[in-house]
Amino acid sequence: MFWHIICTEIRVLILGKLHQPSVQEEKNGMSKLRVLLVCGSGASSGFMAANIRKAAAARGLDVDIKARGESEIENYIDSIDVLMIGPHLAYIIKDIKEYVGNTGVLSFVMKPEYYSTLDGEAALGDLLAHVNKGDINE
C-alpha cells in the first residue's frame, strides 16, 4: 500500500508536466501514463504491450498502452506521453526523433534483452526509469 501511494504521487508529479490530466483524473488525484509502442507492423509490439499492461496492473499502475506499426506514429503523437520504439527500428531513430521534435513526448528504443523475450515486467521497469529521469528523445 505504501509503495502504491509513493508511485501514485511520483506519477502525478511527473505526468503533470507531460500532459494535462482530465477532470476525472484530477478528481482521483492520478494521471494515466499514455504510451505508444511501435514496431514494423504492430504485431510484436502488441504482445509486448499486453505483457506491460499485465505488469502494470500487478503493480497497481494506471498505464494506457497501445501498439501500432511505426507508420502510425503521426496518428498518435498528440495523444501520448511516451513513445517506446522496437529495437529492430533503431536504424530509423533519427527520423523518429525529428518527427517527435518538440512535442514533449518522451521517446526511447526498447532494449533487445526484454523485447526479444516479451518481458513485460522488465519493459515496464525501463519505461518507469525513463519517465522518472524525464529523458526526452533518448
CNS distance restraints for C-alpha pairs under 8 A (distance, minus, plus):
assign (resid   1 and name CA) (resid   5 and name CA) 6.39 0.50 0.50
assign (resid   2 and name CA) (resid   6 and name CA) 6.41 0.50 0.50
assign (resid   3 and name CA) (resid   7 and name CA) 6.11 0.50 0.50
assign (resid   4 and name CA) (resid   8 and name CA) 6.05 0.50 0.50
assign (resid   4 and name CA) (resid  59 and name CA) 7.53 0.50 0.50
assign (resid   4 and name CA) (resid  60 and name CA) 6.79 0.50 0.50
assign (resid   4 and name CA) (resid  61 and name CA) 7.99 0.50 0.50
assign (resid   5 and name CA) (resid   9 and name CA) 6.19 0.50 0.50
assign (resid   6 and name CA) (resid  10 and name CA) 6.14 0.50 0.50
assign (resid   7 and name CA) (resid  11 and name CA) 6.06 0.50 0.50
assign (resid   7 and name CA) (resid  61 and name CA) 7.83 0.50 0.50
assign (resid   8 and name CA) (resid  12 and name CA) 6.19 0.50 0.50
assign (resid   8 and name CA) (resid  30 and name CA) 6.61 0.50 0.50
assign (resid   8 and name CA) (resid  61 and name CA) 7.64 0.50 0.50
assign (resid   9 and name CA) (resid  13 and name CA) 6.23 0.50 0.50
assign (resid   9 and name CA) (resid  30 and name CA) 7.86 0.50 0.50
assign (resid  10 and name CA) (resid  14 and name CA) 6.05 0.50 0.50
assign (resid  11 and name CA) (resid  15 and name CA) 5.51 0.50 0.50
assign (resid  11 and name CA) (resid  16 and name CA) 7.88 0.50 0.50
assign (resid  11 and name CA) (resid  30 and name CA) 7.40 0.50 0.50
assign (resid  11 and name CA) (resid  31 and name CA) 6.87 0.50 0.50
assign (resid  11 and name CA) (resid  33 and name CA) 7.92 0.50 0.50
assign (resid  12 and name CA) (resid  16 and name CA) 5.61 0.50 0.50
assign (resid  12 and name CA) (resid  29 and name CA) 7.29 0.50 0.50
assign (resid  12 and name CA) (resid  30 and name CA) 5.66 0.50 0.50
assign (resid  12 and name CA) (resid  31 and name CA) 5.73 0.50 0.50
assign (resid  13 and name CA) (resid  17 and name CA) 7.37 0.50 0.50
assign (resid  14 and name CA) (resid  18 and name CA) 6.94 0.50 0.50
assign (resid  14 and name CA) (resid 131 and name CA) 7.28 0.50 0.50
assign (resid  14 and name CA) (resid 132 and name CA) 6.96 0.50 0.50
assign (resid  14 and name CA) (resid 134 and name CA) 7.87 0.50 0.50
assign (resid  15 and name CA) (resid  19 and name CA) 6.15 0.50 0.50
assign (resid  15 and name CA) (resid  31 and name CA) 6.45 0.50 0.50
assign (resid  15 and name CA) (resid  32 and name CA) 7.86 0.50 0.50
assign (resid  15 and name CA) (resid  33 and name CA) 6.91 0.50 0.50
assign (resid  15 and name CA) (resid  81 and name CA) 7.99 0.50 0.50
assign (resid  16 and name CA) (resid  20 and name CA) 6.20 0.50 0.50
assign (resid  16 and name CA) (resid  21 and name CA) 6.94 0.50 0.50
assign (resid  16 and name CA) (resid  31 and name CA) 7.35 0.50 0.50
assign (resid  18 and name CA) (resid  81 and name CA) 5.93 0.50 0.50
assign (resid  18 and name CA) (resid 104 and name CA) 6.73 0.50 0.50
assign (resid  18 and name CA) (resid 105 and name CA) 7.37 0.50 0.50
assign (resid  19 and name CA) (resid  81 and name CA) 6.78 0.50 0.50
assign (resid  21 and name CA) (resid  25 and name CA) 5.58 0.50 0.50
assign (resid  21 and name CA) (resid  26 and name CA) 6.14 0.50 0.50
assign (resid  21 and name CA) (resid  30 and name CA) 7.90 0.50 0.50
assign (resid  21 and name CA) (resid  31 and name CA) 5.73 0.50 0.50
assign (resid  21 and name CA) (resid  32 and name CA) 7.88 0.50 0.50
assign (resid  22 and name CA) (resid  26 and name CA) 6.21 0.50 0.50
assign (resid  22 and name CA) (resid  31 and name CA) 7.95 0.50 0.50
assign (resid  23 and name CA) (resid  27 and name CA) 6.22 0.50 0.50
assign (resid  24 and name CA) (resid  28 and name CA) 6.28 0.50 0.50
assign (resid  25 and name CA) (resid  29 and name CA) 5.92 0.50 0.50
assign (resid  25 and name CA) (resid  30 and name CA) 5.16 0.50 0.50
assign (resid  25 and name CA) (resid  31 and name CA) 5.47 0.50 0.50
assign (resid  25 and name CA) (resid  32 and name CA) 7.62 0.50 0.50
assign (resid  26 and name CA) (resid  30 and name CA) 6.31 0.50 0.50
assign (resid  26 and name CA) (resid  31 and name CA) 7.46 0.50 0.50
assign (resid  31 and name CA) (resid  62 and name CA) 7.52 0.50 0.50
assign (resid  32 and name CA) (resid  62 and name CA) 5.20 0.50 0.50
assign (resid  32 and name CA) (resid  63 and name CA) 5.46 0.50 0.50
assign (resid  32 and name CA) (resid  64 and name CA) 6.63 0.50 0.50
assign (resid  33 and name CA) (resid  62 and name CA) 6.58 0.50 0.50
assign (resid  33 and name CA) (resid  63 and name CA) 4.77 0.50 0.50
assign (resid  33 and name CA) (resid  64 and name CA) 6.03 0.50 0.50
assign (resid  33 and name CA) (resid  80 and name CA) 7.97 0.50 0.50
assign (resid  33 and name CA) (resid  81 and name CA) 6.52 0.50 0.50
assign (resid  33 and name CA) (resid  82 and name CA) 7.83 0.50 0.50
assign (resid  34 and name CA) (resid  63 and name CA) 6.17 0.50 0.50
assign (resid  34 and name CA) (resid  64 and name CA) 4.87 0.50 0.50
assign (resid  34 and name CA) (resid  65 and name CA) 6.16 0.50 0.50
assign (resid  34 and name CA) (resid  79 and name CA) 7.43 0.50 0.50
assign (resid  34 and name CA) (resid  80 and name CA) 4.85 0.50 0.50
assign (resid  34 and name CA) (resid  81 and name CA) 5.18 0.50 0.50
assign (resid  34 and name CA) (resid  82 and name CA) 6.44 0.50 0.50
assign (resid  35 and name CA) (resid  63 and name CA) 7.36 0.50 0.50
assign (resid  35 and name CA) (resid  64 and name CA) 6.04 0.50 0.50
assign (resid  35 and name CA) (resid  65 and name CA) 4.73 0.50 0.50
assign (resid  35 and name CA) (resid  66 and name CA) 6.35 0.50 0.50
assign (resid  35 and name CA) (resid  80 and name CA) 5.63 0.50 0.50
assign (resid  35 and name CA) (resid  81 and name CA) 5.97 0.50 0.50
assign (resid  35 and name CA) (resid  82 and name CA) 4.74 0.50 0.50
assign (resid  35 and name CA) (resid  83 and name CA) 5.88 0.50 0.50
assign (resid  35 and name CA) (resid  84 and name CA) 7.22 0.50 0.50
assign (resid  36 and name CA) (resid  65 and name CA) 5.79 0.50 0.50
assign (resid  36 and name CA) (resid  66 and name CA) 4.95 0.50 0.50
assign (resid  36 and name CA) (resid  67 and name CA) 5.78 0.50 0.50
assign (resid  36 and name CA) (resid  68 and name CA) 7.27 0.50 0.50
assign (resid  36 and name CA) (resid  76 and name CA) 7.61 0.50 0.50
assign (resid  36 and name CA) (resid  80 and name CA) 6.65 0.50 0.50
assign (resid  36 and name CA) (resid  82 and name CA) 6.35 0.50 0.50
assign (resid  36 and name CA) (resid  83 and name CA) 4.96 0.50 0.50
assign (resid  36 and name CA) (resid  84 and name CA) 6.12 0.50 0.50
assign (resid  37 and name CA) (resid  45 and name CA) 5.89 0.50 0.50
assign (resid  37 and name CA) (resid  46 and name CA) 7.87 0.50 0.50
assign (resid  37 and name CA) (resid  49 and name CA) 6.90 0.50 0.50
assign (resid  37 and name CA) (resid  65 and name CA) 7.19 0.50 0.50
assign (resid  37 and name CA) (resid  66 and name CA) 6.16 0.50 0.50
assign (resid  37 and name CA) (resid  67 and name CA) 4.69 0.50 0.50
assign (resid  37 and name CA) (resid  68 and name CA) 6.36 0.50 0.50
assign (resid  37 and name CA) (resid  83 and name CA) 6.00 0.50 0.50
assign (resid  37 and name CA) (resid  84 and name CA) 4.68 0.50 0.50
assign (resid  37 and name CA) (resid  85 and name CA) 5.90 0.50 0.50
assign (resid  37 and name CA) (resid  86 and name CA) 7.28 0.50 0.50
assign (resid  38 and name CA) (resid  42 and name CA) 6.16 0.50 0.50
assign (resid  38 and name CA) (resid  45 and name CA) 6.01 0.50 0.50
assign (resid  38 and name CA) (resid  67 and name CA) 5.82 0.50 0.50
assign (resid  38 and name CA) (resid  68 and name CA) 5.11 0.50 0.50
assign (resid  38 and name CA) (resid  69 and name CA) 5.20 0.50 0.50
assign (resid  38 and name CA) (resid  70 and name CA) 5.16 0.50 0.50
assign (resid  38 and name CA) (resid  73 and name CA) 7.67 0.50 0.50
assign (resid  38 and name CA) (resid  83 and name CA) 7.51 0.50 0.50
assign (resid  38 and name CA) (resid  84 and name CA) 6.36 0.50 0.50
assign (resid  38 and name CA) (resid  85 and name CA) 5.12 0.50 0.50
assign (resid  38 and name CA) (resid  86 and name CA) 5.91 0.50 0.50
assign (resid  39 and name CA) (resid  43 and name CA) 7.43 0.50 0.50
assign (resid  39 and name CA) (resid  44 and name CA) 6.81 0.50 0.50
assign (resid  39 and name CA) (resid  45 and name CA) 5.74 0.50 0.50
assign (resid  39 and name CA) (resid  67 and name CA) 7.96 0.50 0.50
assign (resid  39 and name CA) (resid  68 and name CA) 6.75 0.50 0.50
assign (resid  39 and name CA) (resid  69 and name CA) 5.10 0.50 0.50
assign (resid  39 and name CA) (resid  70 and name CA) 5.63 0.50 0.50
assign (resid  39 and name CA) (resid  85 and name CA) 6.46 0.50 0.50
assign (resid  39 and name CA) (resid  86 and name CA) 4.97 0.50 0.50
assign (resid  39 and name CA) (resid  88 and name CA) 7.46 0.50 0.50
assign (resid  39 and name CA) (resid  89 and name CA) 6.74 0.50 0.50
assign (resid  40 and name CA) (resid  69 and name CA) 5.07 0.50 0.50
assign (resid  40 and name CA) (resid  70 and name CA) 5.73 0.50 0.50
assign (resid  40 and name CA) (resid  71 and name CA) 7.95 0.50 0.50
assign (resid  40 and name CA) (resid  86 and name CA) 7.98 0.50 0.50
assign (resid  40 and name CA) (resid  89 and name CA) 7.26 0.50 0.50
assign (resid  41 and name CA) (resid  68 and name CA) 6.64 0.50 0.50
assign (resid  41 and name CA) (resid  69 and name CA) 4.07 0.50 0.50
assign (resid  41 and name CA) (resid  70 and name CA) 6.93 0.50 0.50
assign (resid  42 and name CA) (resid  46 and name CA) 5.88 0.50 0.50
assign (resid  42 and name CA) (resid  67 and name CA) 5.68 0.50 0.50
assign (resid  42 and name CA) (resid  68 and name CA) 4.12 0.50 0.50
assign (resid  42 and name CA) (resid  69 and name CA) 4.14 0.50 0.50
assign (resid  42 and name CA) (resid  70 and name CA) 7.58 0.50 0.50
assign (resid  43 and name CA) (resid  47 and name CA) 6.91 0.50 0.50
assign (resid  43 and name CA) (resid  67 and name CA) 7.85 0.50 0.50
assign (resid  43 and name CA) (resid  68 and name CA) 7.62 0.50 0.50
assign (resid  43 and name CA) (resid  69 and name CA) 7.78 0.50 0.50
assign (resid  44 and name CA) (resid  48 and name CA) 6.44 0.50 0.50
assign (resid  45 and name CA) (resid  49 and name CA) 5.89 0.50 0.50
assign (resid  45 and name CA) (resid  67 and name CA) 5.40 0.50 0.50
assign (resid  45 and name CA) (resid  68 and name CA) 7.00 0.50 0.50
assign (resid  45 and name CA) (resid  86 and name CA) 7.23 0.50 0.50
assign (resid  46 and name CA) (resid  50 and name CA) 6.27 0.50 0.50
assign (resid  46 and name CA) (resid  66 and name CA) 7.54 0.50 0.50
assign (resid  46 and name CA) (resid  67 and name CA) 4.98 0.50 0.50
assign (resid  46 and name CA) (resid  68 and name CA) 7.28 0.50 0.50
assign (resid  47 and name CA) (resid  51 and name CA) 6.39 0.50 0.50
assign (resid  47 and name CA) (resid 118 and name CA) 6.97 0.50 0.50
assign (resid  48 and name CA) (resid  52 and name CA) 6.19 0.50 0.50
assign (resid  48 and name CA) (resid 115 and name CA) 7.11 0.50 0.50
assign (resid  48 and name CA) (resid 118 and name CA) 5.24 0.50 0.50
assign (resid  48 and name CA) (resid 119 and name CA) 7.28 0.50 0.50
assign (resid  48 and name CA) (resid 120 and name CA) 6.21 0.50 0.50
assign (resid  49 and name CA) (resid  53 and name CA) 6.11 0.50 0.50
assign (resid  49 and name CA) (resid  65 and name CA) 6.03 0.50 0.50
assign (resid  49 and name CA) (resid  66 and name CA) 6.60 0.50 0.50
assign (resid  49 and name CA) (resid  67 and name CA) 6.20 0.50 0.50
assign (resid  49 and name CA) (resid 120 and name CA) 7.49 0.50 0.50
assign (resid  50 and name CA) (resid  54 and name CA) 6.39 0.50 0.50
assign (resid  50 and name CA) (resid 120 and name CA) 7.75 0.50 0.50
assign (resid  51 and name CA) (resid  55 and name CA) 6.28 0.50 0.50
assign (resid  51 and name CA) (resid 118 and name CA) 6.98 0.50 0.50
assign (resid  51 and name CA) (resid 119 and name CA) 6.85 0.50 0.50
assign (resid  51 and name CA) (resid 120 and name CA) 4.35 0.50 0.50
assign (resid  51 and name CA) (resid 121 and name CA) 7.44 0.50 0.50
assign (resid  52 and name CA) (resid  56 and name CA) 6.01 0.50 0.50
assign (resid  52 and name CA) (resid  65 and name CA) 7.92 0.50 0.50
assign (resid  52 and name CA) (resid 119 and name CA) 7.80 0.50 0.50
assign (resid  52 and name CA) (resid 120 and name CA) 4.11 0.50 0.50
assign (resid  52 and name CA) (resid 121 and name CA) 6.29 0.50 0.50
assign (resid  52 and name CA) (resid 123 and name CA) 6.63 0.50 0.50
assign (resid  52 and name CA) (resid 124 and name CA) 5.76 0.50 0.50
assign (resid  53 and name CA) (resid  57 and name CA) 6.06 0.50 0.50
assign (resid  53 and name CA) (resid  63 and name CA) 7.05 0.50 0.50
assign (resid  53 and name CA) (resid  64 and name CA) 7.75 0.50 0.50
assign (resid  53 and name CA) (resid  65 and name CA) 6.94 0.50 0.50
assign (resid  53 and name CA) (resid 120 and name CA) 7.59 0.50 0.50
assign (resid  54 and name CA) (resid  58 and name CA) 6.17 0.50 0.50
assign (resid  54 and name CA) (resid 120 and name CA) 7.36 0.50 0.50
assign (resid  55 and name CA) (resid  59 and name CA) 6.44 0.50 0.50
assign (resid  55 and name CA) (resid 120 and name CA) 5.92 0.50 0.50
assign (resid  55 and name CA) (resid 121 and name CA) 5.22 0.50 0.50
assign (resid  55 and name CA) (resid 124 and name CA) 6.94 0.50 0.50
assign (resid  56 and name CA) (resid  60 and name CA) 6.09 0.50 0.50
assign (resid  56 and name CA) (resid  61 and name CA) 4.98 0.50 0.50
assign (resid  56 and name CA) (resid  62 and name CA) 7.00 0.50 0.50
assign (resid  56 and name CA) (resid  63 and name CA) 6.70 0.50 0.50
assign (resid  56 and name CA) (resid 121 and name CA) 7.86 0.50 0.50
assign (resid  56 and name CA) (resid 124 and name CA) 7.01 0.50 0.50
assign (resid  57 and name CA) (resid  61 and name CA) 5.76 0.50 0.50
assign (resid  57 and name CA) (resid  62 and name CA) 7.32 0.50 0.50
assign (resid  68 and name CA) (resid  72 and name CA) 6.39 0.50 0.50
assign (resid  68 and name CA) (resid  73 and name CA) 7.76 0.50 0.50
assign (resid  69 and name CA) (resid  73 and name CA) 7.58 0.50 0.50
assign (resid  72 and name CA) (resid  76 and name CA) 7.03 0.50 0.50
assign (resid  73 and name CA) (resid  77 and name CA) 5.88 0.50 0.50
assign (resid  74 and name CA) (resid  78 and name CA) 7.99 0.50 0.50
assign (resid  76 and name CA) (resid  80 and name CA) 6.42 0.50 0.50
assign (resid  77 and name CA) (resid 100 and name CA) 7.26 0.50 0.50
assign (resid  77 and name CA) (resid 103 and name CA) 7.84 0.50 0.50
assign (resid  77 and name CA) (resid 105 and name CA) 7.50 0.50 0.50
assign (resid  78 and name CA) (resid 103 and name CA) 7.63 0.50 0.50
assign (resid  80 and name CA) (resid 105 and name CA) 6.83 0.50 0.50
assign (resid  81 and name CA) (resid 104 and name CA) 7.52 0.50 0.50
assign (resid  81 and name CA) (resid 105 and name CA) 5.03 0.50 0.50
assign (resid  81 and name CA) (resid 106 and name CA) 6.29 0.50 0.50
assign (resid  82 and name CA) (resid 105 and name CA) 5.39 0.50 0.50
assign (resid  82 and name CA) (resid 106 and name CA) 4.66 0.50 0.50
assign (resid  82 and name CA) (resid 107 and name CA) 5.65 0.50 0.50
assign (resid  83 and name CA) (resid 105 and name CA) 6.82 0.50 0.50
assign (resid  83 and name CA) (resid 106 and name CA) 6.12 0.50 0.50
assign (resid  83 and name CA) (resid 107 and name CA) 4.50 0.50 0.50
assign (resid  83 and name CA) (resid 108 and name CA) 6.60 0.50 0.50
assign (resid  84 and name CA) (resid 107 and name CA) 5.82 0.50 0.50
assign (resid  84 and name CA) (resid 108 and name CA) 5.42 0.50 0.50
assign (resid  84 and name CA) (resid 109 and name CA) 5.94 0.50 0.50
assign (resid  84 and name CA) (resid 110 and name CA) 6.20 0.50 0.50
assign (resid  84 and name CA) (resid 127 and name CA) 7.98 0.50 0.50
assign (resid  85 and name CA) (resid  89 and name CA) 6.71 0.50 0.50
assign (resid  85 and name CA) (resid  90 and name CA) 7.63 0.50 0.50
assign (resid  85 and name CA) (resid 107 and name CA) 7.33 0.50 0.50
assign (resid  85 and name CA) (resid 108 and name CA) 6.01 0.50 0.50
assign (resid  85 and name CA) (resid 109 and name CA) 4.54 0.50 0.50
assign (resid  85 and name CA) (resid 110 and name CA) 5.74 0.50 0.50
assign (resid  86 and name CA) (resid  90 and name CA) 7.26 0.50 0.50
assign (resid  86 and name CA) (resid 109 and name CA) 5.96 0.50 0.50
assign (resid  86 and name CA) (resid 110 and name CA) 5.53 0.50 0.50
assign (resid  86 and name CA) (resid 111 and name CA) 7.97 0.50 0.50
assign (resid  86 and name CA) (resid 115 and name CA) 7.43 0.50 0.50
assign (resid  87 and name CA) (resid 109 and name CA) 5.64 0.50 0.50
assign (resid  87 and name CA) (resid 110 and name CA) 5.44 0.50 0.50
assign (resid  87 and name CA) (resid 111 and name CA) 6.17 0.50 0.50
assign (resid  87 and name CA) (resid 112 and name CA) 5.78 0.50 0.50
assign (resid  87 and name CA) (resid 115 and name CA) 7.50 0.50 0.50
assign (resid  89 and name CA) (resid  93 and name CA) 6.78 0.50 0.50
assign (resid  89 and name CA) (resid 109 and name CA) 7.94 0.50 0.50
assign (resid  90 and name CA) (resid 109 and name CA) 6.61 0.50 0.50
assign (resid  92 and name CA) (resid  96 and name CA) 6.37 0.50 0.50
assign (resid  93 and name CA) (resid  97 and name CA) 6.00 0.50 0.50
assign (resid  93 and name CA) (resid 109 and name CA) 7.86 0.50 0.50
assign (resid  94 and name CA) (resid  98 and name CA) 6.23 0.50 0.50
assign (resid  95 and name CA) (resid  99 and name CA) 6.23 0.50 0.50
assign (resid  96 and name CA) (resid 100 and name CA) 6.08 0.50 0.50
assign (resid  97 and name CA) (resid 101 and name CA) 5.89 0.50 0.50
assign (resid  97 and name CA) (resid 107 and name CA) 7.68 0.50 0.50
assign (resid  97 and name CA) (resid 137 and name CA) 6.23 0.50 0.50
assign (resid 100 and name CA) (resid 104 and name CA) 7.94 0.50 0.50
assign (resid 100 and name CA) (resid 105 and name CA) 6.79 0.50 0.50
assign (resid 104 and name CA) (resid 136 and name CA) 7.04 0.50 0.50
assign (resid 105 and name CA) (resid 136 and name CA) 6.71 0.50 0.50
assign (resid 105 and name CA) (resid 137 and name CA) 7.60 0.50 0.50
assign (resid 106 and name CA) (resid 131 and name CA) 7.58 0.50 0.50
assign (resid 106 and name CA) (resid 134 and name CA) 7.36 0.50 0.50
assign (resid 106 and name CA) (resid 135 and name CA) 6.28 0.50 0.50
assign (resid 106 and name CA) (resid 136 and name CA) 4.32 0.50 0.50
assign (resid 106 and name CA) (resid 137 and name CA) 5.52 0.50 0.50
assign (resid 106 and name CA) (resid 138 and name CA) 7.80 0.50 0.50
assign (resid 107 and name CA) (resid 135 and name CA) 7.74 0.50 0.50
assign (resid 107 and name CA) (resid 136 and name CA) 6.09 0.50 0.50
assign (resid 107 and name CA) (resid 137 and name CA) 4.66 0.50 0.50
assign (resid 107 and name CA) (resid 138 and name CA) 6.29 0.50 0.50
assign (resid 108 and name CA) (resid 137 and name CA) 6.11 0.50 0.50
assign (resid 108 and name CA) (resid 138 and name CA) 5.28 0.50 0.50
assign (resid 109 and name CA) (resid 138 and name CA) 7.85 0.50 0.50
assign (resid 110 and name CA) (resid 114 and name CA) 7.85 0.50 0.50
assign (resid 110 and name CA) (resid 115 and name CA) 6.69 0.50 0.50
assign (resid 110 and name CA) (resid 123 and name CA) 7.43 0.50 0.50
assign (resid 110 and name CA) (resid 126 and name CA) 7.99 0.50 0.50
assign (resid 111 and name CA) (resid 115 and name CA) 6.12 0.50 0.50
assign (resid 111 and name CA) (resid 123 and name CA) 8.00 0.50 0.50
assign (resid 112 and name CA) (resid 116 and name CA) 5.54 0.50 0.50
assign (resid 113 and name CA) (resid 117 and name CA) 6.98 0.50 0.50
assign (resid 114 and name CA) (resid 118 and name CA) 5.76 0.50 0.50
assign (resid 114 and name CA) (resid 119 and name CA) 4.95 0.50 0.50
assign (resid 114 and name CA) (resid 120 and name CA) 7.53 0.50 0.50
assign (resid 114 and name CA) (resid 122 and name CA) 6.08 0.50 0.50
assign (resid 114 and name CA) (resid 123 and name CA) 6.23 0.50 0.50
assign (resid 115 and name CA) (resid 119 and name CA) 6.46 0.50 0.50
assign (resid 115 and name CA) (resid 123 and name CA) 7.39 0.50 0.50
assign (resid 119 and name CA) (resid 123 and name CA) 6.24 0.50 0.50
assign (resid 120 and name CA) (resid 124 and name CA) 5.95 0.50 0.50
assign (resid 121 and name CA) (resid 125 and name CA) 6.19 0.50 0.50
assign (resid 122 and name CA) (resid 126 and name CA) 6.22 0.50 0.50
assign (resid 123 and name CA) (resid 127 and name CA) 6.10 0.50 0.50
assign (resid 124 and name CA) (resid 128 and name CA) 6.09 0.50 0.50
assign (resid 125 and name CA) (resid 129 and name CA) 6.09 0.50 0.50
assign (resid 126 and name CA) (resid 130 and name CA) 6.27 0.50 0.50
assign (resid 127 and name CA) (resid 131 and name CA) 6.22 0.50 0.50
assign (resid 128 and name CA) (resid 132 and name CA) 5.92 0.50 0.50
assign (resid 129 and name CA) (resid 133 and name CA) 6.18 0.50 0.50
assign (resid 130 and name CA) (resid 134 and name CA) 5.92 0.50 0.50
assign (resid 130 and name CA) (resid 135 and name CA) 5.60 0.50 0.50
assign (resid 131 and name CA) (resid 135 and name CA) 6.70 0.50 0.50
